[in-house]
Amino acid sequence: MSIPRAVAVVGFKDSGKTRVIEALVKELTGRGKTVGTIKHTAEEVPLDTPGKDTWRHRVAGSRASAIMHDNGAAFFIDRHFTVNEAVAKLGGLDFVFVEGFKSLGTLARILVPRELREIENLSSGLEIAVVEVPGVRLRVNSGIPVIPLVNVSELASLVEKKSFKLLPGLNCGGCGYDECRDLARAILSGDAEAEKCAAYGSGGFVLRVDDQTIPLGPFVREVTTNVVLGLVRSLKGVKEPSKVELIFEVRGGDG
């Protein structure tokens, strides 16, 4: 599965983050892009409707439940997910917008301040734009583009130009930078590409173990790719593959 480009829409409570995401989703979808969203909340809100069947299943002790119909599905899983794990569950997308997660340093950010002084508190060096929602006027001299939400087409074009694949947050150093945040800043400044990340390196080879992305050096990536491709090509009836996925369970493992 390809890894989508991701942007965090960041602001304090009632700043208009959801309005910004709504506008961007509508604009990019209209351009033929597939878009997903993830929202973070610090509040203990119910993830299901009390009294409904799936809620009753979970109250009875089910750790994971799902409800499905012909046009969609909803899953309720009672454990913490990282942003990267959640993105992987969303399926193949072009873009993902993350609402909240102010401390996340692995993706580009759009700031939605209620007033000028909030920009400094929200900034992390990964900002691609500051959005003025209706009713807010800002005078910013920081070099970050300030875009009124009514100009959502301009904002969406900036997202298409500046956003990059969500980095894994492993801080493994395989890219030559100490932390993923440093690589993200280098990408935004034009000094690096997301493919420099050891987890997403050349050849599109990604290893995930128990939903955790594992960084691989160039040698291991090349050897593994060649071995798997050699086996696949030797199978009767297999044409020249363009994408190979290999998933198996380890006997004796916890999963």
Backbone as CSV, one residue per row, in Angstrom:
resi,resn,N_x,N_y,N_z,CA_x,CA_y,CA_z,C_x,C_y,C_z
1,MET,0.838,-1.192,0.000,0.000,0.000,0.000,0.869,1.236,0.000
2,SER,0.556,2.199,-0.879,1.330,3.429,-0.923,1.038,4.264,0.314
3,ILE,2.007,5.053,0.719,1.878,5.877,1.915,1.402,7.256,1.503
4,PRO,0.294,7.738,2.063,-0.246,9.028,1.637,0.584,10.193,2.153
5,ARG,0.448,11.311,1.484,0.991,12.556,2.008,0.074,13.044,3.123
6,ALA,0.660,13.632,4.136,-0.115,13.960,5.333,0.142,15.389,5.781
7,VAL,-0.892,15.997,6.329,-0.810,17.363,6.864,-1.587,17.410,8.167
8,ALA,-0.983,17.992,9.193,-1.687,18.226,10.451,-2.300,19.619,10.419
9,VAL,-3.555,19.720,10.789,-4.227,21.009,10.924,-4.318,21.291,12.417
10,VAL,-3.570,22.302,12.851,-3.297,22.485,14.276,-3.835,23.828,14.765
11,GLY,-4.467,23.806,15.900,-4.945,25.030,16.540,-5.511,24.686,17.900
12,PHE,-5.801,25.721,18.678,-6.398,25.490,19.983,-7.909,25.268,19.836
13,LYS,-8.560,24.957,20.913,-9.980,24.589,20.904,-10.826,25.689,20.250
14,ASP,-11.753,25.265,19.400,-12.701,26.158,18.739,-12.025,27.189,17.833
15,SER,-10.887,26.827,17.259,-10.194,27.755,16.360,-10.696,27.662,14.927
16,GLY,-11.378,26.583,14.588,-11.864,26.418,13.225,-11.146,25.329,12.451
17,LYS,-10.443,24.441,13.153,-9.684,23.368,12.481,-10.581,22.501,11.606
18,THR,-11.740,22.125,12.153,-12.633,21.236,11.404,-13.135,21.915,10.138
19,ARG,-13.416,23.213,10.199,-13.857,23.949,9.009,-12.778,23.941,7.936
20,VAL,-11.530,24.081,8.360,-10.418,24.065,7.402,-10.317,22.697,6.734
21,ILE,-10.409,21.633,7.525,-10.317,20.287,6.962,-11.494,20.013,6.029
22,GLU,-12.690,20.399,6.425,-13.855,20.221,5.554,-13.636,20.870,4.199
23,ALA,-13.130,22.103,4.216,-12.922,22.833,2.967,-11.851,22.168,2.112
24,LEU,-10.769,21.717,2.738,-9.688,21.077,1.996,-10.117,19.725,1.425
25,VAL,-10.862,18.946,2.213,-11.329,17.649,1.725,-12.225,17.844,0.501
26,LYS,-13.135,18.802,0.581,-14.045,19.051,-0.538,-13.274,19.515,-1.774
27,GLU,-12.308,20.402,-1.586,-11.534,20.934,-2.722,-10.684,19.848,-3.373
28,LEU,-9.952,19.084,-2.578,-9.074,18.061,-3.136,-9.861,16.896,-3.730
29,THR,-10.982,16.546,-3.114,-11.836,15.509,-3.683,-12.365,15.950,-5.045
30,GLY,-12.687,17.223,-5.150,-13.124,17.760,-6.428,-12.040,17.722,-7.487
31,ARG,-10.794,17.650,-7.068,-9.671,17.538,-8.004,-9.343,16.086,-8.330
32,GLY,-10.174,15.179,-7.842,-9.970,13.764,-8.140,-9.045,13.049,-7.182
33,LYS,-8.722,13.637,-6.045,-7.844,13.022,-5.055,-8.663,12.227,-4.042
34,THR,-8.053,11.180,-3.496,-8.679,10.441,-2.402,-8.111,10.953,-1.090
35,VAL,-8.993,11.262,-0.156,-8.596,11.960,1.071,-9.173,11.243,2.285
36,GLY,-8.371,11.138,3.337,-8.823,10.600,4.604,-8.550,11.583,5.724
37,THR,-9.164,11.373,6.863,-8.982,12.265,8.006,-8.836,11.468,9.290
38,ILE,-8.098,12.045,10.227,-7.937,11.482,11.570,-8.062,12.634,12.564
39,LYS,-8.833,12.435,13.599,-9.000,13.488,14.611,-8.469,13.015,15.946
40,HIS,-7.765,13.910,16.638,-7.273,13.625,17.980,-8.107,14.398,18.991
41,THR,-8.437,13.754,20.084,-9.123,14.437,21.167,-8.510,14.014,22.492
42,ALA,-8.368,14.974,23.393,-7.851,14.668,24.721,-8.970,14.299,25.680
43,GLU,-10.208,14.432,25.213,-11.358,14.164,26.068,-11.757,12.695,25.980
44,GLU,-12.320,12.177,27.058,-12.835,10.815,27.074,-14.244,10.826,26.490
45,VAL,-14.322,10.729,25.165,-15.622,10.731,24.507,-15.961,9.311,24.080
46,PRO,-17.240,8.941,24.075,-17.611,7.594,23.640,-17.327,7.408,22.157
47,LEU,-16.723,6.273,21.795,-16.415,5.977,20.409,-17.528,5.199,19.729
48,ASP,-18.610,4.968,20.437,-19.739,4.226,19.884,-21.007,4.798,20.508
49,THR,-22.154,4.464,19.963,-23.425,4.971,20.467,-23.942,4.068,21.587
50,PRO,-24.032,4.599,22.816,-24.510,3.773,23.930,-25.865,3.130,23.623
51,GLY,-25.973,1.845,23.947,-27.212,1.115,23.744,-27.291,0.367,22.436
52,LYS,-26.452,0.757,21.446,-26.466,0.057,20.165,-25.741,-1.283,20.297
53,ASP,-25.941,-2.150,19.289,-25.421,-3.517,19.388,-23.912,-3.559,19.573
54,THR,-23.162,-2.779,18.791,-21.696,-2.819,18.917,-21.258,-2.320,20.282
55,TRP,-21.953,-1.328,20.827,-21.649,-0.832,22.170,-21.890,-1.932,23.195
56,ARG,-22.977,-2.671,23.047,-23.294,-3.757,23.972,-22.250,-4.875,23.880
57,HIS,-21.769,-5.146,22.651,-20.705,-6.147,22.494,-19.475,-5.750,23.307
58,ARG,-19.110,-4.470,23.229,-17.893,-4.006,23.908,-18.075,-3.982,25.414
59,VAL,-19.267,-3.590,25.870,-19.546,-3.615,27.313,-19.456,-5.039,27.838
60,ALA,-19.829,-6.004,27.019,-19.776,-7.409,27.420,-18.352,-7.934,27.507
61,GLY,-17.385,-7.173,26.945,-15.989,-7.585,27.052,-15.233,-7.692,25.750
62,SER,-15.893,-7.481,24.609,-15.188,-7.545,23.327,-14.168,-6.419,23.228
63,ARG,-12.933,-6.755,22.890,-11.881,-5.745,22.751,-11.911,-5.068,21.387
64,ALA,-12.576,-5.675,20.419,-12.684,-5.095,19.084,-14.001,-5.524,18.467
65,SER,-14.691,-4.575,17.843,-15.977,-4.861,17.222,-16.060,-4.130,15.888
66,ALA,-16.955,-4.571,15.034,-17.138,-3.926,13.741,-18.598,-3.997,13.352
67,ILE,-19.024,-2.985,12.598,-20.349,-2.993,11.995,-20.165,-2.705,10.519
68,MET,-20.820,-3.500,9.668,-20.583,-3.402,8.232,-21.890,-3.420,7.462
69,HIS,-21.895,-2.666,6.367,-22.988,-2.775,5.410,-22.387,-2.712,4.011
70,ASP,-23.236,-2.701,3.003,-22.746,-2.837,1.638,-21.848,-1.679,1.198
71,ASN,-22.012,-0.510,1.802,-21.277,0.671,1.339,-20.246,1.197,2.333
72,GLY,-20.012,0.482,3.414,-19.040,0.978,4.371,-18.923,0.086,5.588
73,ALA,-18.015,0.476,6.484,-17.797,-0.294,7.710,-17.221,0.620,8.776
74,ALA,-17.489,0.290,10.031,-16.906,1.005,11.162,-16.306,-0.019,12.112
75,PHE,-15.101,0.285,12.619,-14.402,-0.615,13.526,-14.154,0.108,14.839
76,PHE,-14.364,-0.587,15.947,-14.125,-0.040,17.280,-13.107,-0.939,17.964
77,ILE,-11.916,-0.391,18.229,-10.828,-1.185,18.785,-10.347,-0.503,20.062
78,ASP,-10.411,-1.211,21.162,-10.108,-0.619,22.458,-8.633,-0.733,22.801
79,ARG,-7.818,-0.030,22.050,-6.402,0.125,22.388,-5.891,1.376,21.707
80,HIS,-4.757,1.864,22.165,-4.160,3.051,21.564,-3.585,2.727,20.192
81,PHE,-3.777,3.630,19.246,-3.162,3.532,17.932,-2.253,4.734,17.728
82,THR,-1.090,4.515,17.142,-0.291,5.643,16.695,-0.923,6.211,15.433
83,VAL,-0.533,7.427,15.072,-1.049,8.028,13.847,-0.683,7.167,12.644
84,ASN,0.542,6.651,12.612,0.970,5.829,11.481,0.144,4.549,11.371
85,GLU,-0.180,3.920,12.511,-1.019,2.729,12.495,-2.418,3.067,11.990
86,ALA,-2.949,4.206,12.436,-4.287,4.608,12.006,-4.321,4.887,10.512
87,VAL,-3.282,5.565,9.999,-3.216,5.850,8.565,-3.196,4.550,7.766
88,ALA,-2.431,3.559,8.248,-2.363,2.278,7.548,-3.732,1.601,7.486
89,LYS,-4.562,1.789,8.514,-5.888,1.174,8.542,-6.863,1.859,7.585
90,LEU,-6.565,3.101,7.193,-7.481,3.842,6.331,-7.441,3.359,4.885
91,GLY,-6.421,2.613,4.509,-6.335,2.117,3.140,-5.618,3.101,2.228
92,GLY,-5.612,2.792,0.939,-4.882,3.604,-0.026,-5.515,4.971,-0.233
93,LEU,-4.770,6.025,0.044,-5.245,7.398,-0.081,-4.148,8.264,-0.682
94,ASP,-4.551,9.398,-1.251,-3.568,10.370,-1.727,-3.120,11.293,-0.595
95,PHE,-4.088,11.722,0.217,-3.800,12.663,1.305,-4.532,12.235,2.575
96,VAL,-3.914,12.539,3.718,-4.572,12.386,5.017,-4.409,13.688,5.784
97,PHE,-5.513,14.196,6.323,-5.469,15.367,7.189,-5.670,14.915,8.628
98,VAL,-4.791,15.366,9.490,-4.823,15.001,10.899,-5.231,16.237,11.682
99,GLU,-6.337,16.156,12.390,-6.800,17.299,13.180,-6.275,17.169,14.599
100,GLY,-5.487,18.160,14.999,-4.894,18.130,16.330,-3.481,17.585,16.303
101,PHE,-3.097,16.832,17.334,-1.745,16.266,17.443,-0.689,17.380,17.343
102,LYS,-0.808,18.385,18.207,0.076,19.542,18.122,1.551,19.189,18.278
103,SER,1.881,18.102,18.981,3.290,17.767,19.223,3.883,16.857,18.155
104,LEU,3.072,16.410,17.195,3.544,15.476,16.185,4.514,16.179,15.226
105,GLY,5.708,15.607,15.054,6.735,16.258,14.245,7.146,15.476,13.023
106,THR,6.229,14.727,12.420,6.580,13.868,11.292,5.823,14.224,10.017
107,LEU,5.206,15.413,9.975,4.410,15.808,8.825,4.300,17.322,8.750
108,ALA,3.898,17.817,7.584,3.693,19.249,7.414,2.495,19.702,8.239
109,ARG,2.451,21.015,8.535,1.408,21.529,9.412,0.757,22.779,8.826
110,ILE,-0.526,22.909,9.062,-1.270,24.135,8.787,-1.753,24.669,10.128
111,LEU,-1.465,25.922,10.412,-1.860,26.520,11.682,-3.187,27.256,11.525
112,VAL,-4.049,27.091,12.531,-5.335,27.795,12.546,-5.432,28.552,13.875
113,PRO,-4.811,29.726,13.963,-4.827,30.478,15.229,-6.085,31.332,15.365
114,ARG,-6.458,31.583,16.606,-7.571,32.482,16.864,-7.098,33.927,16.942
115,GLU,-5.807,34.086,17.278,-5.207,35.409,17.356,-3.715,35.295,17.103
116,LEU,-3.084,36.422,16.853,-1.700,36.449,16.396,-0.744,35.758,17.356
117,ARG,-0.892,35.959,18.645,0.065,35.429,19.612,0.076,33.902,19.662
118,GLU,-0.980,33.263,19.176,-1.029,31.812,19.196,-0.090,31.172,18.171
119,ILE,0.284,31.925,17.149,1.126,31.360,16.098,2.455,30.880,16.673
120,GLU,3.064,31.683,17.538,4.345,31.299,18.142,4.196,30.039,18.978
121,ASN,3.096,29.919,19.714,2.881,28.744,20.560,2.633,27.482,19.751
122,LEU,2.108,27.633,18.543,1.786,26.482,17.713,2.914,26.078,16.765
123,SER,3.860,26.982,16.552,4.885,26.755,15.528,5.895,25.705,15.959
124,SER,6.355,24.911,14.969,7.377,23.900,15.229,8.443,23.867,14.145
125,GLY,8.330,24.758,13.167,9.258,24.735,12.037,8.769,23.887,10.881
126,LEU,7.580,23.312,10.991,7.032,22.452,9.941,5.796,23.071,9.290
127,GLU,5.560,24.349,9.519,4.368,25.014,9.016,4.498,25.319,7.521
128,ILE,3.423,25.059,6.792,3.392,25.448,5.375,2.406,26.592,5.147
129,ALA,1.524,26.858,6.112,0.562,27.943,5.958,-0.091,28.265,7.292
130,VAL,-0.539,29.505,7.390,-1.424,29.947,8.464,-2.748,30.295,7.810
131,VAL,-3.847,29.791,8.366,-5.167,30.015,7.778,-5.946,31.026,8.612
132,GLU,-6.523,32.001,7.912,-7.456,32.927,8.538,-8.870,32.407,8.306
133,VAL,-9.508,31.953,9.375,-10.914,31.579,9.254,-11.742,32.855,9.316
134,PRO,-12.983,32.830,8.818,-13.821,34.029,8.878,-13.921,34.590,10.290
135,GLY,-13.744,35.909,10.398,-13.787,36.571,11.696,-12.430,36.789,12.326
136,VAL,-11.363,36.232,11.719,-10.002,36.380,12.248,-9.156,37.122,11.220
137,ARG,-8.439,38.158,11.676,-7.523,38.894,10.812,-6.141,38.865,11.442
138,LEU,-5.135,38.457,10.660,-3.781,38.315,11.184,-2.810,39.135,10.333
139,ARG,-1.832,39.705,10.991,-0.738,40.382,10.293,0.550,39.675,10.690
140,VAL,1.005,38.815,9.814,2.135,37.943,10.131,3.314,38.308,9.249
141,ASN,4.480,38.459,9.848,5.693,38.762,9.100,6.741,37.665,9.267
142,SER,6.276,36.430,9.457,7.183,35.322,9.738,7.663,34.606,8.483
143,GLY,7.140,34.971,7.330,7.509,34.273,6.107,6.600,33.100,5.790
144,ILE,5.713,32.736,6.718,4.753,31.667,6.469,3.566,32.258,5.709
145,PRO,3.133,31.651,4.603,1.976,32.180,3.869,0.736,32.238,4.753
146,VAL,0.044,33.367,4.701,-1.227,33.525,5.411,-2.331,33.512,4.368
147,ILE,-3.227,32.526,4.462,-4.241,32.309,3.425,-5.624,32.332,4.063
148,PRO,-6.493,33.233,3.651,-7.884,33.199,4.143,-8.564,31.914,3.692
149,LEU,-9.422,31.371,4.528,-10.080,30.118,4.202,-10.942,30.240,2.951
150,VAL,-11.400,31.445,2.637,-12.201,31.621,1.419,-11.357,31.331,0.181
151,ASN,-10.033,31.383,0.306,-9.139,31.042,-0.806,-8.671,29.593,-0.669
152,VAL,-9.617,28.683,-0.448,-9.260,27.286,-0.196,-8.552,26.665,-1.397
153,SER,-8.825,27.135,-2.609,-8.141,26.607,-3.786,-6.637,26.857,-3.688
154,GLU,-6.256,28.047,-3.243,-4.837,28.369,-3.053,-4.227,27.501,-1.967
155,LEU,-4.971,27.288,-0.888,-4.482,26.466,0.218,-4.301,25.018,-0.233
156,ALA,-5.257,24.485,-0.984,-5.153,23.112,-1.467,-3.972,22.940,-2.414
157,SER,-3.719,23.943,-3.252,-2.571,23.870,-4.163,-1.267,23.856,-3.381
158,LEU,-1.218,24.596,-2.276,-0.025,24.597,-1.426,0.161,23.230,-0.771
159,VAL,-0.929,22.606,-0.358,-0.865,21.258,0.213,-0.316,20.278,-0.816
160,GLU,-0.795,20.353,-2.041,-0.307,19.465,-3.097,1.178,19.681,-3.356
161,LYS,1.632,20.911,-3.242,3.029,21.237,-3.545,3.979,20.893,-2.394
162,LYS,3.563,21.133,-1.159,4.499,21.090,-0.031,4.371,19.844,0.852
163,SER,3.234,19.175,0.855,3.070,18.043,1.768,3.920,16.869,1.314
164,PHE,4.197,15.959,2.245,5.032,14.799,1.951,4.517,13.591,2.728
165,LYS,5.044,12.427,2.387,4.597,11.196,3.045,4.829,11.265,4.557
166,LEU,3.867,10.746,5.290,3.980,10.714,6.743,5.204,9.904,7.145
167,LEU,6.114,10.531,7.872,7.319,9.833,8.315,6.978,8.911,9.491
168,PRO,7.736,7.842,9.680,7.346,6.823,10.664,7.589,7.199,12.116
169,GLY,8.405,8.219,12.377,8.645,8.611,13.765,9.550,7.678,14.534
170,LEU,10.381,6.910,13.821,11.258,5.941,14.481,12.527,6.574,15.039
171,ASN,12.907,7.734,14.499,14.145,8.409,14.925,15.342,7.458,14.899
172,CYS,15.415,6.666,13.801,16.454,5.632,13.730,17.795,6.175,13.238
173,GLY,17.798,7.361,12.629,19.041,7.942,12.122,19.472,7.413,10.773
174,GLY,18.703,6.489,10.193,19.090,5.905,8.920,19.104,6.887,7.772
175,CYS,18.403,8.007,7.912,18.343,9.018,6.859,19.505,9.995,6.931
176,GLY,20.294,9.908,8.009,21.383,10.851,8.202,21.033,11.991,9.141
177,TYR,19.769,12.065,9.561,19.334,13.074,10.526,19.055,12.396,11.866
178,ASP,19.216,13.136,12.945,19.044,12.550,14.271,17.606,12.123,14.529
179,GLU,16.633,12.925,14.069,15.238,12.648,14.327,14.420,12.834,13.066
180,CYS,13.246,12.198,13.015,12.335,12.366,11.884,11.939,13.833,11.713
181,ARG,11.812,14.564,12.820,11.462,15.980,12.751,12.508,16.762,11.951
182,ASP,13.782,16.405,12.131,14.844,17.090,11.394,14.749,16.795,9.898
183,LEU,14.441,15.544,9.552,14.248,15.199,8.144,13.042,15.938,7.579
184,ALA,11.963,16.022,8.352,10.770,16.727,7.889,11.087,18.185,7.581
185,ARG,11.848,18.831,8.438,12.232,20.225,8.187,13.083,20.343,6.936
186,ALA,13.982,19.373,6.736,14.824,19.386,5.542,13.991,19.196,4.276
187,ILE,12.966,18.363,4.348,12.076,18.160,3.191,11.374,19.464,2.843
188,LEU,10.853,20.150,3.854,10.123,21.384,3.603,11.028,22.498,3.085
189,SER,12.291,22.474,3.471,13.227,23.492,2.990,13.813,23.150,1.626
190,GLY,13.506,21.964,1.122,14.009,21.555,-0.180,15.368,20.895,-0.140
191,ASP,15.868,20.566,1.057,17.202,19.973,1.192,17.172,18.443,1.213
192,ALA,15.989,17.830,1.217,15.890,16.365,1.257,14.557,15.945,0.665
193,GLU,14.433,14.664,0.358,13.187,14.070,-0.117,12.714,13.044,0.914
194,ALA,11.408,12.787,0.931,10.866,11.809,1.878,11.471,10.431,1.654
195,GLU,11.876,10.146,0.404,12.472,8.841,0.089,13.815,8.634,0.782
196,LYS,14.367,9.704,1.354,15.605,9.564,2.119,15.381,8.790,3.409
197,CYS,14.126,8.725,3.858,13.784,7.962,5.053,14.125,6.495,4.836
198,ALA,14.802,5.890,5.792,15.224,4.498,5.663,14.042,3.551,5.547
199,ALA,12.877,3.941,6.104,11.701,3.085,6.035,11.038,3.126,4.665
200,TYR,11.257,4.232,3.920,10.580,4.408,2.643,11.573,4.497,1.486
201,GLY,12.740,3.932,1.669,13.819,4.140,0.716,13.548,3.623,-0.671
202,SER,14.534,3.732,-1.526,14.409,3.411,-2.939,13.882,1.998,-3.141
203,GLY,13.110,1.831,-4.197,12.533,0.532,-4.508,11.164,0.325,-3.894
204,GLY,10.708,1.283,-3.051,9.383,1.177,-2.481,9.226,0.009,-1.532
205,PHE,10.310,-0.494,-0.962,10.255,-1.654,-0.070,9.973,-1.180,1.345
206,VAL,8.889,-1.672,1.923,8.523,-1.316,3.290,8.304,-2.600,4.079
207,LEU,8.965,-2.740,5.216,8.786,-3.891,6.093,7.987,-3.459,7.310
208,ARG,6.858,-4.157,7.547,6.063,-3.886,8.734,5.946,-5.164,9.546
209,VAL,6.254,-5.077,10.815,6.145,-6.204,11.734,5.169,-5.807,12.833
210,ASP,4.058,-6.521,12.926,3.012,-6.197,13.900,2.596,-4.731,13.790
211,ASP,2.400,-4.268,12.529,1.942,-2.910,12.209,2.988,-1.839,12.509
212,GLN,4.203,-2.232,12.825,5.286,-1.272,13.081,6.229,-1.255,11.885
213,THR,6.452,-0.084,11.293,7.376,0.031,10.176,8.812,-0.105,10.668
214,ILE,9.581,-0.978,10.025,10.960,-1.243,10.426,11.900,-0.665,9.370
215,PRO,12.827,0.197,9.767,13.761,0.759,8.785,14.784,-0.278,8.342
216,LEU,15.093,-0.264,7.054,16.069,-1.188,6.497,17.143,-0.395,5.752
217,GLY,18.376,-0.832,5.891,19.455,-0.235,5.133,19.387,-0.632,3.663
218,PRO,20.088,0.075,2.790,20.028,-0.209,1.349,20.395,-1.651,1.008
219,PHE,21.406,-2.224,1.670,21.854,-3.578,1.343,20.774,-4.602,1.672
220,VAL,20.215,-4.523,2.893,19.178,-5.473,3.307,17.954,-5.322,2.414
221,ARG,17.585,-4.064,2.084,16.436,-3.823,1.219,16.634,-4.478,-0.148
222,GLU,17.817,-4.293,-0.720,18.082,-4.829,-2.060,18.095,-6.354,-2.053
223,VAL,18.755,-6.952,-1.049,18.826,-8.412,-0.975,17.428,-9.003,-0.804
224,THR,16.644,-8.450,0.120,15.307,-8.974,0.376,14.419,-8.842,-0.858
225,THR,14.489,-7.683,-1.510,13.694,-7.469,-2.720,14.047,-8.491,-3.787
226,ASN,15.332,-8.700,-4.007,15.761,-9.644,-5.051,15.346,-11.077,-4.739
227,VAL,15.444,-11.486,-3.470,15.068,-12.847,-3.083,13.571,-13.068,-3.294
228,VAL,12.746,-12.122,-2.796,11.302,-12.268,-2.921,10.879,-12.232,-4.384
229,LEU,11.426,-11.285,-5.158,11.076,-11.206,-6.577,11.486,-12.462,-7.330
230,GLY,12.655,-13.013,-6.986,13.106,-14.237,-7.633,12.142,-15.387,-7.397
231,LEU,11.665,-15.513,-6.156,10.704,-16.572,-5.834,9.369,-16.352,-6.553
232,VAL,8.906,-15.099,-6.567,7.632,-14.799,-7.193,7.683,-15.074,-8.694
233,ARG,8.766,-14.652,-9.334,8.889,-14.831,-10.787,8.985,-16.306,-11.188
234,SER,9.406,-17.146,-10.241,9.534,-18.568,-10.553,8.207,-19.312,-10.483
235,LEU,7.173,-18.647,-9.967,5.872,-19.299,-9.809,5.148,-19.380,-11.146
236,LYS,4.549,-20.511,-11.401,3.841,-20.729,-12.652,2.623,-19.806,-12.745
237,GLY,2.495,-19.155,-13.889,1.344,-18.299,-14.138,1.500,-16.871,-13.667
238,VAL,2.633,-16.525,-13.045,2.853,-15.169,-12.559,3.523,-14.344,-13.651
239,LYS,2.885,-13.260,-14.025,3.487,-12.342,-14.989,4.452,-11.414,-14.262
240,GLU,5.124,-10.538,-15.017,6.070,-9.606,-14.391,5.314,-8.714,-13.405
241,PRO,5.616,-8.829,-12.103,4.825,-8.096,-11.103,5.206,-6.616,-11.043
242,SER,4.214,-5.792,-10.713,4.470,-4.368,-10.470,4.413,-4.042,-8.986
243,LYS,3.779,-4.924,-8.212,3.687,-4.731,-6.770,3.544,-6.089,-6.114
244,VAL,4.291,-6.310,-5.037,4.250,-7.591,-4.322,3.988,-7.314,-2.852
245,GLU,3.023,-8.006,-2.269,2.758,-7.913,-0.843,2.880,-9.306,-0.240
246,LEU,3.625,-9.401,0.850,3.847,-10.682,1.513,3.453,-10.532,2.980
247,ILE,2.438,-11.263,3.400,1.953,-11.188,4.782,1.836,-12.605,5.336
248,PHE,2.442,-12.847,6.469,2.282,-14.156,7.097,2.389,-14.017,8.610
249,GLU,1.818,-14.967,9.315,1.842,-14.972,10.771,2.953,-15.904,11.249
250,VAL,3.606,-15.499,12.314,4.683,-16.292,12.890,4.104,-17.199,13.958
251,ARG,4.304,-18.480,13.805,3.765,-19.429,14.793,4.397,-19.171,16.156
252,GLY,3.531,-19.172,17.136,4.018,-18.934,18.488,4.020,-17.471,18.868
253,GLY,3.719,-16.575,17.859,3.687,-15.158,18.150,2.443,-14.774,18.927
254,ASP,2.463,-13.565,19.513,1.332,-13.140,20.315,0.095,-12.861,19.455
255,GLY,0.331,-12.490,18.132,-0.812,-12.170,17.285,-1.436,-13.379,16.718
